[in-house]
């Protein structure tokens, strides 16, 4: 077998551009935030509410956690840009940021499109 033919046989060409180091760092930050079962549930719960918006008071009982604990997890999700927070009176309401999970979705997609 010709040495060049061996390289061609085992080295498939890239179908799309791999992520950059900066993109990898940002995605790692996002993945670290959602790599917690409580935070994954929070994303799911907020997305399931009407207008993809929920008050912290709507989330404590279903999670079986105290308000300070839920607020801590929500703050982490706000800090990475998954949720936006709006204060209304004494309550804080959380909404999914449109497109916040798009980079993660694109990375995990097998469609070949970046």
DSSP file (Angstrom, degrees, kcal/mol; ACC not computed):
  #  RESIDUE AA STRUCTURE BP1 BP2  ACC     N-H-->O    O-->H-N    N-H-->O    O-->H-N    TCO  KAPPA ALPHA  PHI   PSI    X-CA   Y-CA   Z-CA
    1    1 A X              0   0    0      0, 0.0     2,-0.3     0, 0.0     3,-0.0   0.000 360.0 360.0 360.0 141.0    0.0    0.0    0.0
    2    2 A X    >>  -     0   0    0      1,-0.1     4,-1.5     2,-0.0     3,-0.9  -0.580 360.0-127.0 -75.2 134.0    1.2    3.5   -0.8
    3    3 A X  H 3> S+     0   0    0     -2,-0.3     4,-1.6     1,-0.3     5,-0.1   0.854 109.9  51.6 -52.8 -39.7    1.9    5.6    2.3
    4    4 A X  H 3> S+     0   0    0      1,-0.2     4,-2.0     2,-0.2    -1,-0.3   0.839 105.5  55.8 -65.9 -32.7   -0.3    8.5    1.1
    5    5 A X  H <> S+     0   0    0     -3,-0.9     4,-1.8     2,-0.2    -1,-0.2   0.857 104.6  53.2 -68.5 -35.0   -3.1    6.0    0.4
    6    6 A X  H  X S+     0   0    0     -4,-1.5     4,-1.6     2,-0.2    -1,-0.2   0.923 109.2  48.5 -65.3 -44.1   -3.0    4.9    4.1
    7    7 A X  H  X S+     0   0    0     -4,-1.6     4,-1.6     1,-0.2    -2,-0.2   0.904 111.8  49.5 -62.5 -41.3   -3.3    8.4    5.3
    8    8 A X  H  < S+     0   0    0     -4,-2.0    -1,-0.2     1,-0.2    -2,-0.2   0.837 109.4  52.9 -67.2 -32.6   -6.2    9.1    3.0
    9    9 A X  H  < S+     0   0    0     -4,-1.8    -1,-0.2     1,-0.2    -2,-0.2   0.827 118.2  33.1 -73.9 -31.4   -8.0    5.9    4.2
   10   10 A X  H  < S+     0   0    0     -4,-1.6     2,-0.9     1,-0.2    -2,-0.2   0.620 105.3  71.8-102.6 -12.9   -7.8    6.7    7.9
   11   11 A X     <  -     0   0    0     -4,-1.6    -1,-0.2    -5,-0.2     2,-0.1  -0.791  67.0-161.6-111.6  92.5   -8.1   10.5    8.0
   12   12 A X        -     0   0    0     -2,-0.9     3,-0.1     1,-0.1    -3,-0.1  -0.444  25.8-110.9 -70.5 142.3  -11.6   11.6    7.2
   13   13 A X        -     0   0    0     -2,-0.1     2,-0.2     1,-0.1    -1,-0.1  -0.369  35.4 -98.5 -71.5 153.0  -11.9   15.3    6.1
   14   14 A X        -     0   0    0      1,-0.1    -1,-0.1    -2,-0.1     3,-0.1  -0.495  25.3-161.2 -68.9 138.3  -13.7   17.7    8.4
   15   15 A X  S    S+     0   0    0      1,-0.2     2,-0.3    -2,-0.2    -1,-0.1   0.616  75.8  10.7 -95.4 -16.2  -17.3   18.4    7.4
   16   16 A X  S    S-     0   0    0     97,-0.1     2,-0.3    98,-0.0    -1,-0.2  -0.969  93.1 -82.9-153.5 164.5  -17.5   21.6    9.4
   17   17 A X        -     0   0    0     -2,-0.3     3,-0.1    -3,-0.1    -2,-0.0  -0.531  46.0-126.7 -72.0 128.7  -15.2   23.9   11.2
   18   18 A X        -     0   0    0     -2,-0.3    -1,-0.1     1,-0.1    96,-0.0  -0.307  37.9 -85.8 -70.1 163.1  -14.4   22.8   14.8
   19   19 A X        -     0   0    0      1,-0.1    -1,-0.1     4,-0.1     2,-0.1  -0.323  43.4-116.8 -70.7 153.5  -15.0   25.3   17.6
   20   20 A X     >  -     0   0    0      1,-0.1     4,-2.6    -3,-0.1     5,-0.2  -0.341  28.8-103.2 -81.2 166.0  -12.3   27.8   18.5
   21   21 A X  H  > S+     0   0    0      1,-0.2     4,-2.2     2,-0.2     5,-0.1   0.889 124.2  50.7 -57.6 -38.6  -10.6   27.8   21.9
   22   22 A X  H  > S+     0   0    0      2,-0.2     4,-2.1     1,-0.2    -1,-0.2   0.912 110.9  47.8 -66.3 -42.1  -12.7   30.8   22.9
   23   23 A X  H  > S+     0   0    0      1,-0.2     4,-2.7     2,-0.2     5,-0.2   0.893 110.8  52.1 -64.8 -38.8  -15.9   29.0   21.9
   24   24 A X  H  X S+     0   0    0     -4,-2.6     4,-2.4     2,-0.2    -2,-0.2   0.903 108.9  50.1 -63.8 -41.2  -14.8   25.9   23.8
   25   25 A X  H  X S+     0   0    0     -4,-2.2     4,-1.8     2,-0.2    -2,-0.2   0.917 113.0  46.0 -63.9 -43.0  -14.2   28.0   26.9
   26   26 A X  H  X S+     0   0    0     -4,-2.1     4,-2.0     2,-0.2    -2,-0.2   0.912 113.8  48.1 -67.3 -42.3  -17.6   29.6   26.7
   27   27 A X  H  X S+     0   0    0     -4,-2.7     4,-3.1     1,-0.2     5,-0.2   0.871 108.9  54.2 -66.0 -36.0  -19.4   26.3   26.0
   28   28 A X  H  X S+     0   0    0     -4,-2.4     4,-2.5     2,-0.2    -1,-0.2   0.897 107.6  50.8 -63.6 -39.2  -17.5   24.6   28.9
   29   29 A X  H  X S+     0   0    0     -4,-1.8     4,-1.7     2,-0.2    -2,-0.2   0.921 113.0  45.7 -62.1 -44.6  -18.8   27.4   31.2
   30   30 A X  H  X S+     0   0    0     -4,-2.0     4,-2.0     2,-0.2    -2,-0.2   0.926 113.3  49.0 -64.0 -46.5  -22.4   26.8   30.0
   31   31 A X  H  X S+     0   0    0     -4,-3.1     4,-0.9     1,-0.2    -2,-0.2   0.886 108.3  54.0 -62.8 -39.0  -22.0   23.0   30.3
   32   32 A X  H  < S+     0   0    0     -4,-2.5     3,-0.4     1,-0.2    -1,-0.2   0.896 108.5  50.5 -61.7 -39.1  -20.6   23.4   33.8
   33   33 A X  H  < S+     0   0    0     -4,-1.7     3,-0.3     1,-0.2    -2,-0.2   0.891 116.7  38.4 -67.1 -39.3  -23.7   25.4   34.8
   34   34 A X  H  < S+     0   0    0     -4,-2.0    -1,-0.2     1,-0.2    -2,-0.2   0.446  90.7  91.8 -93.1   1.3  -26.2   22.9   33.4
   35   35 A X     <  +     0   0    0     -4,-0.9     2,-0.4    -3,-0.4    -1,-0.2   0.079  69.9  89.6 -83.1  27.0  -24.2   19.9   34.6
   36   36 A X  S  > S-     0   0    0     -3,-0.3     4,-2.5     1,-0.1     5,-0.2  -0.989  77.1-137.1-123.6 129.9  -26.2   19.9   37.8
   37   37 A X  H  > S+     0   0    0     -2,-0.4     4,-2.1     1,-0.2     5,-0.1   0.858 104.4  51.2 -56.8 -37.8  -29.5   18.0   38.1
   38   38 A X  H  > S+     0   0    0      2,-0.2     4,-2.2     1,-0.2    -1,-0.2   0.925 111.5  46.7 -66.1 -43.3  -31.3   20.8   39.9
   39   39 A X  H  > S+     0   0    0      2,-0.2     4,-2.3     1,-0.2    -2,-0.2   0.874 110.5  52.8 -69.0 -35.6  -30.3   23.4   37.3
   40   40 A X  H  X S+     0   0    0     -4,-2.5     4,-2.2     2,-0.2    -1,-0.2   0.920 110.5  48.5 -61.9 -42.1  -31.3   21.0   34.5
   41   41 A X  H  X S+     0   0    0     -4,-2.1     4,-3.1    -5,-0.2    -2,-0.2   0.894 108.7  53.8 -64.2 -39.2  -34.7   20.7   36.1
   42   42 A X  H  X S+     0   0    0     -4,-2.2     4,-2.8     2,-0.2     5,-0.3   0.921 108.1  49.1 -62.2 -43.8  -34.9   24.5   36.5
   43   43 A X  H  X S+     0   0    0     -4,-2.3     4,-2.2     1,-0.2    -1,-0.2   0.936 114.9  45.6 -59.7 -45.7  -34.3   25.0   32.8
   44   44 A X  H  X S+     0   0    0     -4,-2.2     4,-1.5     2,-0.2    -2,-0.2   0.910 113.7  48.9 -63.8 -43.1  -37.0   22.4   32.0
   45   45 A X  H  X S+     0   0    0     -4,-3.1     4,-0.9     2,-0.2    -2,-0.2   0.916 112.5  46.3 -66.4 -44.1  -39.4   23.8   34.5
   46   46 A X  H >< S+     0   0    0     -4,-2.8     3,-0.9     1,-0.2    -1,-0.2   0.924 112.0  51.8 -65.1 -42.3  -39.1   27.4   33.4
   47   47 A X  H 3< S+     0   0    0     -4,-2.2     5,-0.3    -5,-0.3    -1,-0.2   0.817 107.9  53.8 -62.0 -30.0  -39.4   26.4   29.7
   48   48 A X  H 3< S+     0   0    0     -4,-1.5    -1,-0.2    -5,-0.2    -2,-0.2   0.660  92.0  92.4 -80.6 -16.8  -42.6   24.5   30.6
   49   49 A X  S X< S-     0   0    0     -4,-0.9     3,-2.4    -3,-0.9     5,-0.1  -0.366  96.3 -79.9 -75.4 157.6  -44.3   27.5   32.2
   50   50 A X  G >  S+     0   0    0      1,-0.3     3,-1.1     2,-0.2    -1,-0.1  -0.337 120.1   5.4 -55.8 133.5  -46.5   29.8   30.2
   51   51 A X  G 3  S-     0   0    0      1,-0.2    -1,-0.3    -3,-0.1     3,-0.1   0.663 120.5 -85.5  60.7  19.7  -44.4   32.3   28.2
   52   52 A X  G <  S+     0   0    0     -3,-2.4    44,-1.3    -5,-0.3     2,-0.4   0.904  99.7 123.2  49.2  46.6  -41.3   30.3   29.4
   53   53 A X  E <   +A   95   0A   0     -3,-1.1     2,-0.3    42,-0.2    42,-0.2  -0.999  35.6 175.2-138.9 137.2  -41.3   32.4   32.5
   54   54 A X  E     -A   94   0A   0     40,-2.3    40,-3.3    -2,-0.4     2,-0.3  -0.998  26.2-128.6-144.7 147.8  -41.5   31.4   36.2
   55   55 A X  E >>  -A   93   0A   0     -2,-0.3     3,-1.9    38,-0.3     4,-0.6  -0.650  30.5-118.3 -86.7 148.4  -41.4   33.1   39.6
   56   56 A X  H >> S+     0   0    0     36,-2.0     4,-1.3     1,-0.3     3,-1.2   0.839 116.7  62.9 -56.2 -31.1  -39.0   31.7   42.1
   57   57 A X  H 34 S+     0   0    0      1,-0.2     4,-0.5    35,-0.2    -1,-0.3   0.745  98.6  55.4 -66.8 -22.1  -42.0   31.0   44.2
   58   58 A X  H <4 S+     0   0    0     -3,-1.9     4,-0.4     1,-0.1    -1,-0.2   0.625 110.2  46.5 -79.8 -14.1  -43.3   28.6   41.5
   59   59 A X  H <X S+     0   0    0     -3,-1.2     4,-1.4    -4,-0.6     6,-0.2   0.700  93.5  70.6-105.5 -23.2  -40.1   26.6   41.6
   60   60 A X  H  X>S+     0   0    0     -4,-1.3     5,-1.7     2,-0.2     4,-1.5   0.950  99.3  45.4 -66.4 -50.8  -39.3   25.9   45.3
   61   61 A X  H  45S+     0   0    0     -4,-0.5     3,-0.4     1,-0.2    -1,-0.2   0.932 111.8  49.7 -62.9 -48.5  -42.1   23.4   46.1
   62   62 A X  H  45S+     0   0    0     -4,-0.4    -1,-0.2     1,-0.2    -2,-0.2   0.849 116.6  44.0 -60.7 -30.7  -41.7   21.2   43.0
   63   63 A X  H  <5S-     0   0    0     -4,-1.4    -1,-0.2     2,-0.1    -2,-0.2   0.706 103.5-132.9 -83.1 -20.3  -38.0   21.0   43.6
   64   64 A X  T  <5 +     0   0    0     -4,-1.5     2,-0.3    -3,-0.4    -3,-0.2   0.808  65.6 121.8  70.9  29.1  -38.4   20.4   47.3
   65   65 A X      < -     0   0    0     -5,-1.7    -1,-0.3    -6,-0.2    -2,-0.1  -0.826  66.9-100.2-122.0 160.5  -35.7   23.0   48.0
   66   66 A X     >  -     0   0    0     -2,-0.3     4,-2.4    -3,-0.1     5,-0.2  -0.357  35.4-109.8 -75.2 159.7  -35.7   26.2   50.0
   67   67 A X  H  > S+     0   0    0      1,-0.2     4,-2.9     2,-0.2     5,-0.2   0.897 117.7  52.8 -58.8 -43.3  -36.0   29.6   48.3
   68   68 A X  H  > S+     0   0    0      1,-0.2     4,-1.9     2,-0.2    -1,-0.2   0.893 110.6  47.9 -61.6 -36.7  -32.3   30.6   49.0
   69   69 A X  H  > S+     0   0    0      2,-0.2     4,-1.9     1,-0.2    -2,-0.2   0.926 113.6  46.1 -68.3 -44.1  -31.1   27.3   47.5
   70   70 A X  H  X S+     0   0    0     -4,-2.4     4,-2.6     1,-0.2    -2,-0.2   0.919 111.7  52.5 -63.9 -42.7  -33.3   27.7   44.4
   71   71 A X  H  X S+     0   0    0     -4,-2.9     4,-2.3    -5,-0.2    -1,-0.2   0.869 106.2  54.5 -61.4 -36.9  -32.2   31.4   44.1
   72   72 A X  H  X S+     0   0    0     -4,-1.9     4,-1.7    -5,-0.2    -1,-0.2   0.940 110.9  44.5 -60.9 -47.8  -28.6   30.3   44.2
   73   73 A X  H  X S+     0   0    0     -4,-1.9     4,-1.8     1,-0.2    -2,-0.2   0.900 112.8  51.7 -65.0 -40.5  -29.1   27.8   41.3
   74   74 A X  H  X S+     0   0    0     -4,-2.6     4,-2.2     1,-0.2    -1,-0.2   0.888 105.5  55.6 -63.5 -38.6  -31.0   30.5   39.3
   75   75 A X  H  X S+     0   0    0     -4,-2.3     4,-2.9     1,-0.2    -1,-0.2   0.904 105.6  51.8 -61.2 -41.7  -28.2   33.0   39.8
   76   76 A X  H  X S+     0   0    0     -4,-1.7     4,-1.4     1,-0.2    -1,-0.2   0.913 110.7  48.1 -61.0 -42.2  -25.7   30.6   38.3
   77   77 A X  H  <>S+     0   0    0     -4,-1.8     5,-2.2     1,-0.2     6,-1.4   0.828 112.7  48.8 -69.7 -31.6  -28.1   30.2   35.3
   78   78 A X  H ><5S+     0   0    0     -4,-2.2     3,-1.4     4,-0.2    -2,-0.2   0.918 107.0  56.2 -69.2 -44.3  -28.5   34.0   35.0
   79   79 A X  H 3<5S+     0   0    0     -4,-2.9    -2,-0.2     1,-0.3    -1,-0.2   0.803 108.9  46.0 -61.2 -30.8  -24.7   34.5   35.2
   80   80 A X  T 3<5S-     0   0    0     -4,-1.4    -1,-0.3    -5,-0.2    -2,-0.2   0.468 119.4-109.5 -92.3  -0.8  -24.1   32.2   32.2
   81   81 A X  T < 5S+     0   0    0     -3,-1.4    -3,-0.2    -4,-0.3    -2,-0.1   0.633  87.1 115.0  89.6  13.6  -26.8   33.8   30.2
   82   82 A X  S   <S+     0   0    0     -5,-2.2    15,-2.9    -6,-0.2     2,-0.3   0.881  79.8  32.5 -81.3 -39.8  -29.4   31.0   30.1
   83   83 A X  E     -B   96   0A   0     -6,-1.4     2,-0.4    13,-0.3    -2,-0.2  -0.852  67.0-147.9-115.2 151.8  -32.0   33.0   32.1
   84   84 A X  E     -B   95   0A   0     11,-2.6    11,-2.1    -2,-0.3     2,-0.4  -0.897  19.8-144.5-108.5 148.5  -32.9   36.6   32.4
   85   85 A X  E     -B   94   0A   0     -2,-0.4     2,-0.4     9,-0.2     9,-0.2  -0.946  15.6-176.1-119.6 133.9  -34.1   37.9   35.8
   86   86 A X  E     -B   93   0A   0      7,-2.7     7,-3.0    -2,-0.4     2,-0.4  -0.991  18.4-141.2-130.5 125.2  -36.8   40.6   36.3
   87   87 A X  E     +B   92   0A   0     -2,-0.4     2,-0.4     5,-0.2     5,-0.2  -0.721  20.1 178.6 -86.5 128.6  -37.7   41.8   39.8
   88   88 A X  E >   -B   91   0A   0      3,-3.3     3,-1.9    -2,-0.4     2,-0.3  -0.912  63.2 -53.2-130.9 103.5  -41.4   42.5   40.3
   89   89 A X  T 3  S-     0   0    0     -2,-0.4    -2,-0.0     1,-0.3     0, 0.0  -0.514 120.8 -20.6  65.3-126.6  -42.2   43.6   43.8
   90   90 A X  T 3  S+     0   0    0     -2,-0.3     2,-0.3    -3,-0.1    -1,-0.3   0.544 125.5  81.2 -90.6  -7.4  -40.7   41.1   46.2
   91   91 A X  E <   - B   0  88A   0     -3,-1.9    -3,-3.3   -35,-0.0     2,-0.5  -0.708  65.8-143.9-104.2 151.2  -40.6   38.3   43.6
   92   92 A X  E     - B   0  87A   0     -2,-0.3   -36,-2.0    -5,-0.2     2,-0.4  -0.937  14.1-155.9-109.3 133.8  -38.0   37.6   40.9
   93   93 A X  E     -AB  55  86A   0     -7,-3.0    -7,-2.7    -2,-0.5     2,-0.4  -0.897   5.8-154.5-111.0 140.1  -39.2   36.2   37.6
   94   94 A X  E     -AB  54  85A   0    -40,-3.3   -40,-2.3    -2,-0.4     2,-0.3  -0.928  11.7-178.8-119.0 136.1  -37.0   34.1   35.3
   95   95 A X  E     -AB  53  84A   0    -11,-2.1   -11,-2.6    -2,-0.4     2,-0.3  -0.953  34.4-104.5-129.5 151.0  -37.2   33.7   31.6
   96   96 A X  E     - B   0  83A   0    -44,-1.3     2,-0.5    -2,-0.3   -13,-0.3  -0.565  36.4-122.4 -70.0 135.2  -35.2   31.7   29.1
   97   97 A X    >   -     0   0    0    -15,-2.9     3,-2.3    -2,-0.3     4,-0.3  -0.703  34.1-110.1 -78.2 122.6  -32.9   34.0   27.1
   98   98 A X  T 3  S+     0   0    0     -2,-0.5    -1,-0.1     1,-0.3   -15,-0.0  -0.302 100.3   7.9 -55.8 130.1  -33.7   33.4   23.4
   99   99 A X  T >  S+     0   0    0      1,-0.1     3,-1.4     3,-0.0     4,-0.5   0.455  87.8 128.0  81.4   0.7  -30.9   31.6   21.7
  100  100 A X  T <  S+     0   0    0     -3,-2.3     4,-0.2     1,-0.3     3,-0.2   0.814  79.7  38.3 -61.4 -30.0  -29.0   30.9   24.9
  101  101 A X  T 3> S+     0   0    0     -4,-0.3     4,-2.4     1,-0.2    -1,-0.3   0.352  88.3  99.1-101.6   5.8  -28.7   27.2   24.2
  102  102 A X  H <> S+     0   0    0     -3,-1.4     4,-2.8     1,-0.2     5,-0.2   0.891  80.5  51.7 -62.1 -41.8  -28.1   27.5   20.4
  103  103 A X  H  > S+     0   0    0     -4,-0.5     4,-2.0    -3,-0.2    -1,-0.2   0.907 112.3  46.8 -63.8 -40.1  -24.3   27.1   20.6
  104  104 A X  H  > S+     0   0    0     -4,-0.2     4,-2.0     2,-0.2    -1,-0.2   0.919 112.7  49.7 -65.6 -43.1  -24.7   24.0   22.6
  105  105 A X  H  X S+     0   0    0     -4,-2.4     4,-1.2     1,-0.2    -2,-0.2   0.903 110.8  49.6 -61.8 -42.6  -27.4   22.7   20.2
  106  106 A X  H  < S+     0   0    0     -4,-2.8    -1,-0.2     1,-0.2    -2,-0.2   0.887 109.9  51.3 -65.1 -39.0  -25.2   23.4   17.2
  107  107 A X  H  < S+     0   0    0     -4,-2.0    -1,-0.2     1,-0.2    -2,-0.2   0.897 114.5  42.6 -64.8 -39.9  -22.2   21.6   18.8
  108  108 A X  H  < S+     0   0    0     -4,-2.0    -1,-0.2    -5,-0.1    -2,-0.2   0.611  91.5 108.2 -84.2 -12.1  -24.2   18.5   19.6
  109  109 A X     <  -     0   0    0     -4,-1.2     3,-0.3    -3,-0.2    -3,-0.0  -0.377  52.3-162.2 -67.3 141.7  -26.0   18.5   16.2
  110  110 A X        +     0   0    0      1,-0.1    -1,-0.1    -2,-0.1    -4,-0.1   0.186  66.0 101.6-105.3  14.6  -25.0   15.8   13.7
  111  111 A X  S    S-     0   0    0      2,-0.2    -1,-0.1    -5,-0.1     3,-0.1   0.638  91.1-120.4 -76.6 -12.1  -26.4   17.6   10.7
  112  112 A X  S    S+     0   0    0      1,-0.3     2,-0.4    -3,-0.3    -1,-0.1   0.475  76.2 117.7  87.8   0.2  -23.0   18.8    9.6
  113  113 A X              0   0    0      1,-0.1    -1,-0.3   -97,-0.1    -2,-0.2  -0.868 360.0 360.0-104.3 136.8  -24.0   22.4    9.8
  114  114 A X              0   0    0     -2,-0.4    -1,-0.1    -3,-0.1    -8,-0.1   0.441 360.0 360.0 -89.1 360.0  -22.3   24.8   12.2
